[in-house]
């Protein structure tokens, strides 16, 4: 009997291969994850100075760094999954999702940085 990797759950759909990633989607993905890291770093730095508070009600007023890092890791994972799910069948929607999320994340980072200086 020939071992079939698909039977063991190791099969990956060809439509999800990296080679099929649109060239304009990759920069959006990189920008989102970079901004996500910048958001976490600026939030943690600001909270450590004790002169500012988190405004996101999901985190609470003074979240611990591990909560911020964990939430950002989950956010990055979900963003990556959504982009990879949309891209094969709906590249325009994936592109729009990428631009919206990068714009929102960039605005948040801008607000954080404006409070730091």
Biotite code that builds the C-alpha atoms (Angstrom):
import biotite.structure as struc

atoms = struc.array([
    struc.Atom([0.000, 0.000, 0.000], chain_id="A", res_id=1, res_name="UNK", atom_name="CA", element="C"),
    struc.Atom([1.362, 3.427, -0.958], chain_id="A", res_id=2, res_name="UNK", atom_name="CA", element="C"),
    struc.Atom([1.372, 5.957, 1.854], chain_id="A", res_id=3, res_name="UNK", atom_name="CA", element="C"),
    struc.Atom([-0.843, 8.918, 0.964], chain_id="A", res_id=4, res_name="UNK", atom_name="CA", element="C"),
    struc.Atom([0.144, 12.125, 2.844], chain_id="A", res_id=5, res_name="UNK", atom_name="CA", element="C"),
    struc.Atom([-3.360, 13.479, 2.260], chain_id="A", res_id=6, res_name="UNK", atom_name="CA", element="C"),
    struc.Atom([-4.818, 10.706, 4.390], chain_id="A", res_id=7, res_name="UNK", atom_name="CA", element="C"),
    struc.Atom([-2.656, 11.822, 7.312], chain_id="A", res_id=8, res_name="UNK", atom_name="CA", element="C"),
    struc.Atom([-3.778, 15.444, 7.053], chain_id="A", res_id=9, res_name="UNK", atom_name="CA", element="C"),
    struc.Atom([-0.516, 16.580, 5.472], chain_id="A", res_id=10, res_name="UNK", atom_name="CA", element="C"),
    struc.Atom([-1.997, 17.623, 2.156], chain_id="A", res_id=11, res_name="UNK", atom_name="CA", element="C"),
    struc.Atom([-1.797, 21.302, 1.309], chain_id="A", res_id=12, res_name="UNK", atom_name="CA", element="C"),
    struc.Atom([-4.076, 22.674, -1.332], chain_id="A", res_id=13, res_name="UNK", atom_name="CA", element="C"),
    struc.Atom([-2.167, 23.887, -4.383], chain_id="A", res_id=14, res_name="UNK", atom_name="CA", element="C"),
    struc.Atom([-4.130, 27.154, -4.314], chain_id="A", res_id=15, res_name="UNK", atom_name="CA", element="C"),
    struc.Atom([-2.403, 28.089, -1.035], chain_id="A", res_id=16, res_name="UNK", atom_name="CA", element="C"),
    struc.Atom([1.168, 27.733, -2.302], chain_id="A", res_id=17, res_name="UNK", atom_name="CA", element="C"),
    struc.Atom([3.378, 30.789, -1.980], chain_id="A", res_id=18, res_name="UNK", atom_name="CA", element="C"),
    struc.Atom([4.110, 30.800, -5.706], chain_id="A", res_id=19, res_name="UNK", atom_name="CA", element="C"),
    struc.Atom([0.551, 31.925, -6.335], chain_id="A", res_id=20, res_name="UNK", atom_name="CA", element="C"),
    struc.Atom([0.833, 34.951, -4.033], chain_id="A", res_id=21, res_name="UNK", atom_name="CA", element="C"),
    struc.Atom([0.150, 38.138, -5.912], chain_id="A", res_id=22, res_name="UNK", atom_name="CA", element="C"),
    struc.Atom([3.194, 40.423, -5.974], chain_id="A", res_id=23, res_name="UNK", atom_name="CA", element="C"),
    struc.Atom([1.267, 43.374, -4.526], chain_id="A", res_id=24, res_name="UNK", atom_name="CA", element="C"),
    struc.Atom([-0.138, 41.344, -1.611], chain_id="A", res_id=25, res_name="UNK", atom_name="CA", element="C"),
    struc.Atom([3.242, 40.467, -0.100], chain_id="A", res_id=26, res_name="UNK", atom_name="CA", element="C"),
    struc.Atom([4.207, 44.099, 0.692], chain_id="A", res_id=27, res_name="UNK", atom_name="CA", element="C"),
    struc.Atom([0.816, 44.617, 2.349], chain_id="A", res_id=28, res_name="UNK", atom_name="CA", element="C"),
    struc.Atom([1.339, 41.517, 4.465], chain_id="A", res_id=29, res_name="UNK", atom_name="CA", element="C"),
    struc.Atom([4.850, 42.622, 5.466], chain_id="A", res_id=30, res_name="UNK", atom_name="CA", element="C"),
    struc.Atom([3.617, 46.158, 6.228], chain_id="A", res_id=31, res_name="UNK", atom_name="CA", element="C"),
    struc.Atom([0.825, 44.866, 8.464], chain_id="A", res_id=32, res_name="UNK", atom_name="CA", element="C"),
    struc.Atom([3.116, 42.607, 10.489], chain_id="A", res_id=33, res_name="UNK", atom_name="CA", element="C"),
    struc.Atom([5.764, 45.334, 10.800], chain_id="A", res_id=34, res_name="UNK", atom_name="CA", element="C"),
    struc.Atom([3.176, 47.830, 12.010], chain_id="A", res_id=35, res_name="UNK", atom_name="CA", element="C"),
    struc.Atom([1.769, 45.220, 14.394], chain_id="A", res_id=36, res_name="UNK", atom_name="CA", element="C"),
    struc.Atom([5.210, 44.784, 15.994], chain_id="A", res_id=37, res_name="UNK", atom_name="CA", element="C"),
    struc.Atom([5.685, 48.562, 16.145], chain_id="A", res_id=38, res_name="UNK", atom_name="CA", element="C"),
    struc.Atom([2.288, 48.917, 17.832], chain_id="A", res_id=39, res_name="UNK", atom_name="CA", element="C"),
    struc.Atom([3.171, 46.345, 20.479], chain_id="A", res_id=40, res_name="UNK", atom_name="CA", element="C"),
    struc.Atom([6.612, 47.858, 21.106], chain_id="A", res_id=41, res_name="UNK", atom_name="CA", element="C"),
    struc.Atom([5.337, 51.430, 21.361], chain_id="A", res_id=42, res_name="UNK", atom_name="CA", element="C"),
    struc.Atom([2.459, 50.404, 23.626], chain_id="A", res_id=43, res_name="UNK", atom_name="CA", element="C"),
    struc.Atom([4.742, 48.464, 25.958], chain_id="A", res_id=44, res_name="UNK", atom_name="CA", element="C"),
    struc.Atom([7.300, 51.299, 26.030], chain_id="A", res_id=45, res_name="UNK", atom_name="CA", element="C"),
    struc.Atom([4.621, 53.855, 26.823], chain_id="A", res_id=46, res_name="UNK", atom_name="CA", element="C"),
    struc.Atom([3.072, 51.757, 29.586], chain_id="A", res_id=47, res_name="UNK", atom_name="CA", element="C"),
    struc.Atom([6.478, 51.175, 31.194], chain_id="A", res_id=48, res_name="UNK", atom_name="CA", element="C"),
    struc.Atom([6.972, 54.932, 31.534], chain_id="A", res_id=49, res_name="UNK", atom_name="CA", element="C"),
    struc.Atom([3.794, 55.130, 33.669], chain_id="A", res_id=50, res_name="UNK", atom_name="CA", element="C"),
    struc.Atom([2.648, 58.347, 32.003], chain_id="A", res_id=51, res_name="UNK", atom_name="CA", element="C"),
    struc.Atom([0.069, 56.855, 29.648], chain_id="A", res_id=52, res_name="UNK", atom_name="CA", element="C"),
    struc.Atom([-2.654, 54.217, 29.601], chain_id="A", res_id=53, res_name="UNK", atom_name="CA", element="C"),
    struc.Atom([-3.989, 51.766, 27.042], chain_id="A", res_id=54, res_name="UNK", atom_name="CA", element="C"),
    struc.Atom([-7.141, 53.019, 25.354], chain_id="A", res_id=55, res_name="UNK", atom_name="CA", element="C"),
    struc.Atom([-8.208, 49.710, 23.819], chain_id="A", res_id=56, res_name="UNK", atom_name="CA", element="C"),
    struc.Atom([-10.960, 48.383, 26.119], chain_id="A", res_id=57, res_name="UNK", atom_name="CA", element="C"),
    struc.Atom([-10.128, 44.788, 25.196], chain_id="A", res_id=58, res_name="UNK", atom_name="CA", element="C"),
    struc.Atom([-6.739, 45.044, 26.951], chain_id="A", res_id=59, res_name="UNK", atom_name="CA", element="C"),
    struc.Atom([-7.809, 47.086, 29.945], chain_id="A", res_id=60, res_name="UNK", atom_name="CA", element="C"),
    struc.Atom([-6.148, 50.237, 31.231], chain_id="A", res_id=61, res_name="UNK", atom_name="CA", element="C"),
    struc.Atom([-2.758, 48.752, 32.203], chain_id="A", res_id=62, res_name="UNK", atom_name="CA", element="C"),
    struc.Atom([-2.210, 45.444, 30.395], chain_id="A", res_id=63, res_name="UNK", atom_name="CA", element="C"),
    struc.Atom([0.856, 43.329, 30.988], chain_id="A", res_id=64, res_name="UNK", atom_name="CA", element="C"),
    struc.Atom([3.366, 43.073, 28.134], chain_id="A", res_id=65, res_name="UNK", atom_name="CA", element="C"),
    struc.Atom([2.677, 39.354, 27.733], chain_id="A", res_id=66, res_name="UNK", atom_name="CA", element="C"),
    struc.Atom([-0.997, 40.133, 27.040], chain_id="A", res_id=67, res_name="UNK", atom_name="CA", element="C"),
    struc.Atom([-0.097, 42.690, 24.387], chain_id="A", res_id=68, res_name="UNK", atom_name="CA", element="C"),
    struc.Atom([2.426, 40.375, 22.721], chain_id="A", res_id=69, res_name="UNK", atom_name="CA", element="C"),
    struc.Atom([-0.004, 37.455, 22.808], chain_id="A", res_id=70, res_name="UNK", atom_name="CA", element="C"),
    struc.Atom([-2.821, 39.516, 21.325], chain_id="A", res_id=71, res_name="UNK", atom_name="CA", element="C"),
    struc.Atom([-0.551, 40.812, 18.574], chain_id="A", res_id=72, res_name="UNK", atom_name="CA", element="C"),
    struc.Atom([0.642, 37.284, 17.765], chain_id="A", res_id=73, res_name="UNK", atom_name="CA", element="C"),
    struc.Atom([-2.961, 36.124, 17.450], chain_id="A", res_id=74, res_name="UNK", atom_name="CA", element="C"),
    struc.Atom([-3.821, 39.168, 15.339], chain_id="A", res_id=75, res_name="UNK", atom_name="CA", element="C"),
    struc.Atom([-0.903, 38.442, 12.997], chain_id="A", res_id=76, res_name="UNK", atom_name="CA", element="C"),
    struc.Atom([-1.928, 34.813, 12.670], chain_id="A", res_id=77, res_name="UNK", atom_name="CA", element="C"),
    struc.Atom([-5.530, 35.681, 11.889], chain_id="A", res_id=78, res_name="UNK", atom_name="CA", element="C"),
    struc.Atom([-4.460, 38.342, 9.383], chain_id="A", res_id=79, res_name="UNK", atom_name="CA", element="C"),
    struc.Atom([-2.170, 35.889, 7.590], chain_id="A", res_id=80, res_name="UNK", atom_name="CA", element="C"),
    struc.Atom([-4.909, 33.242, 7.515], chain_id="A", res_id=81, res_name="UNK", atom_name="CA", element="C"),
    struc.Atom([-7.538, 35.664, 6.149], chain_id="A", res_id=82, res_name="UNK", atom_name="CA", element="C"),
    struc.Atom([-5.186, 36.907, 3.435], chain_id="A", res_id=83, res_name="UNK", atom_name="CA", element="C"),
    struc.Atom([-4.255, 33.368, 2.384], chain_id="A", res_id=84, res_name="UNK", atom_name="CA", element="C"),
    struc.Atom([-7.904, 32.285, 2.419], chain_id="A", res_id=85, res_name="UNK", atom_name="CA", element="C"),
    struc.Atom([-9.128, 35.221, 0.335], chain_id="A", res_id=86, res_name="UNK", atom_name="CA", element="C"),
    struc.Atom([-6.259, 35.406, -2.134], chain_id="A", res_id=87, res_name="UNK", atom_name="CA", element="C"),
    struc.Atom([-6.930, 32.351, -4.348], chain_id="A", res_id=88, res_name="UNK", atom_name="CA", element="C"),
    struc.Atom([-10.582, 33.060, -5.102], chain_id="A", res_id=89, res_name="UNK", atom_name="CA", element="C"),
    struc.Atom([-10.955, 36.755, -4.258], chain_id="A", res_id=90, res_name="UNK", atom_name="CA", element="C"),
    struc.Atom([-7.671, 38.592, -4.868], chain_id="A", res_id=91, res_name="UNK", atom_name="CA", element="C"),
    struc.Atom([-9.397, 41.982, -5.030], chain_id="A", res_id=92, res_name="UNK", atom_name="CA", element="C"),
    struc.Atom([-11.010, 41.431, -1.648], chain_id="A", res_id=93, res_name="UNK", atom_name="CA", element="C"),
    struc.Atom([-7.672, 40.265, -0.210], chain_id="A", res_id=94, res_name="UNK", atom_name="CA", element="C"),
    struc.Atom([-6.043, 43.432, -1.532], chain_id="A", res_id=95, res_name="UNK", atom_name="CA", element="C"),
    struc.Atom([-8.803, 45.625, -0.052], chain_id="A", res_id=96, res_name="UNK", atom_name="CA", element="C"),
    struc.Atom([-8.567, 43.803, 3.288], chain_id="A", res_id=97, res_name="UNK", atom_name="CA", element="C"),
    struc.Atom([-4.802, 44.322, 3.280], chain_id="A", res_id=98, res_name="UNK", atom_name="CA", element="C"),
    struc.Atom([-5.068, 48.044, 2.573], chain_id="A", res_id=99, res_name="UNK", atom_name="CA", element="C"),
    struc.Atom([-7.756, 48.586, 5.216], chain_id="A", res_id=100, res_name="UNK", atom_name="CA", element="C"),
    struc.Atom([-5.851, 46.719, 7.914], chain_id="A", res_id=101, res_name="UNK", atom_name="CA", element="C"),
    struc.Atom([-2.549, 48.437, 7.070], chain_id="A", res_id=102, res_name="UNK", atom_name="CA", element="C"),
    struc.Atom([-4.265, 51.839, 7.182], chain_id="A", res_id=103, res_name="UNK", atom_name="CA", element="C"),
    struc.Atom([-5.876, 51.117, 10.554], chain_id="A", res_id=104, res_name="UNK", atom_name="CA", element="C"),
    struc.Atom([-2.692, 49.653, 12.030], chain_id="A", res_id=105, res_name="UNK", atom_name="CA", element="C"),
    struc.Atom([-0.637, 52.567, 10.689], chain_id="A", res_id=106, res_name="UNK", atom_name="CA", element="C"),
    struc.Atom([-3.028, 55.052, 12.289], chain_id="A", res_id=107, res_name="UNK", atom_name="CA", element="C"),
    struc.Atom([-2.739, 53.274, 15.633], chain_id="A", res_id=108, res_name="UNK", atom_name="CA", element="C"),
    struc.Atom([1.061, 53.314, 15.448], chain_id="A", res_id=109, res_name="UNK", atom_name="CA", element="C"),
    struc.Atom([0.966, 57.011, 14.544], chain_id="A", res_id=110, res_name="UNK", atom_name="CA", element="C"),
    struc.Atom([-1.197, 57.780, 17.576], chain_id="A", res_id=111, res_name="UNK", atom_name="CA", element="C"),
    struc.Atom([1.118, 55.754, 19.824], chain_id="A", res_id=112, res_name="UNK", atom_name="CA", element="C"),
    struc.Atom([4.207, 57.513, 18.529], chain_id="A", res_id=113, res_name="UNK", atom_name="CA", element="C"),
    struc.Atom([2.605, 60.936, 18.930], chain_id="A", res_id=114, res_name="UNK", atom_name="CA", element="C"),
    struc.Atom([2.116, 60.190, 22.631], chain_id="A", res_id=115, res_name="UNK", atom_name="CA", element="C"),
    struc.Atom([5.678, 58.980, 23.074], chain_id="A", res_id=116, res_name="UNK", atom_name="CA", element="C"),
    struc.Atom([7.364, 62.209, 21.993], chain_id="A", res_id=117, res_name="UNK", atom_name="CA", element="C"),
])
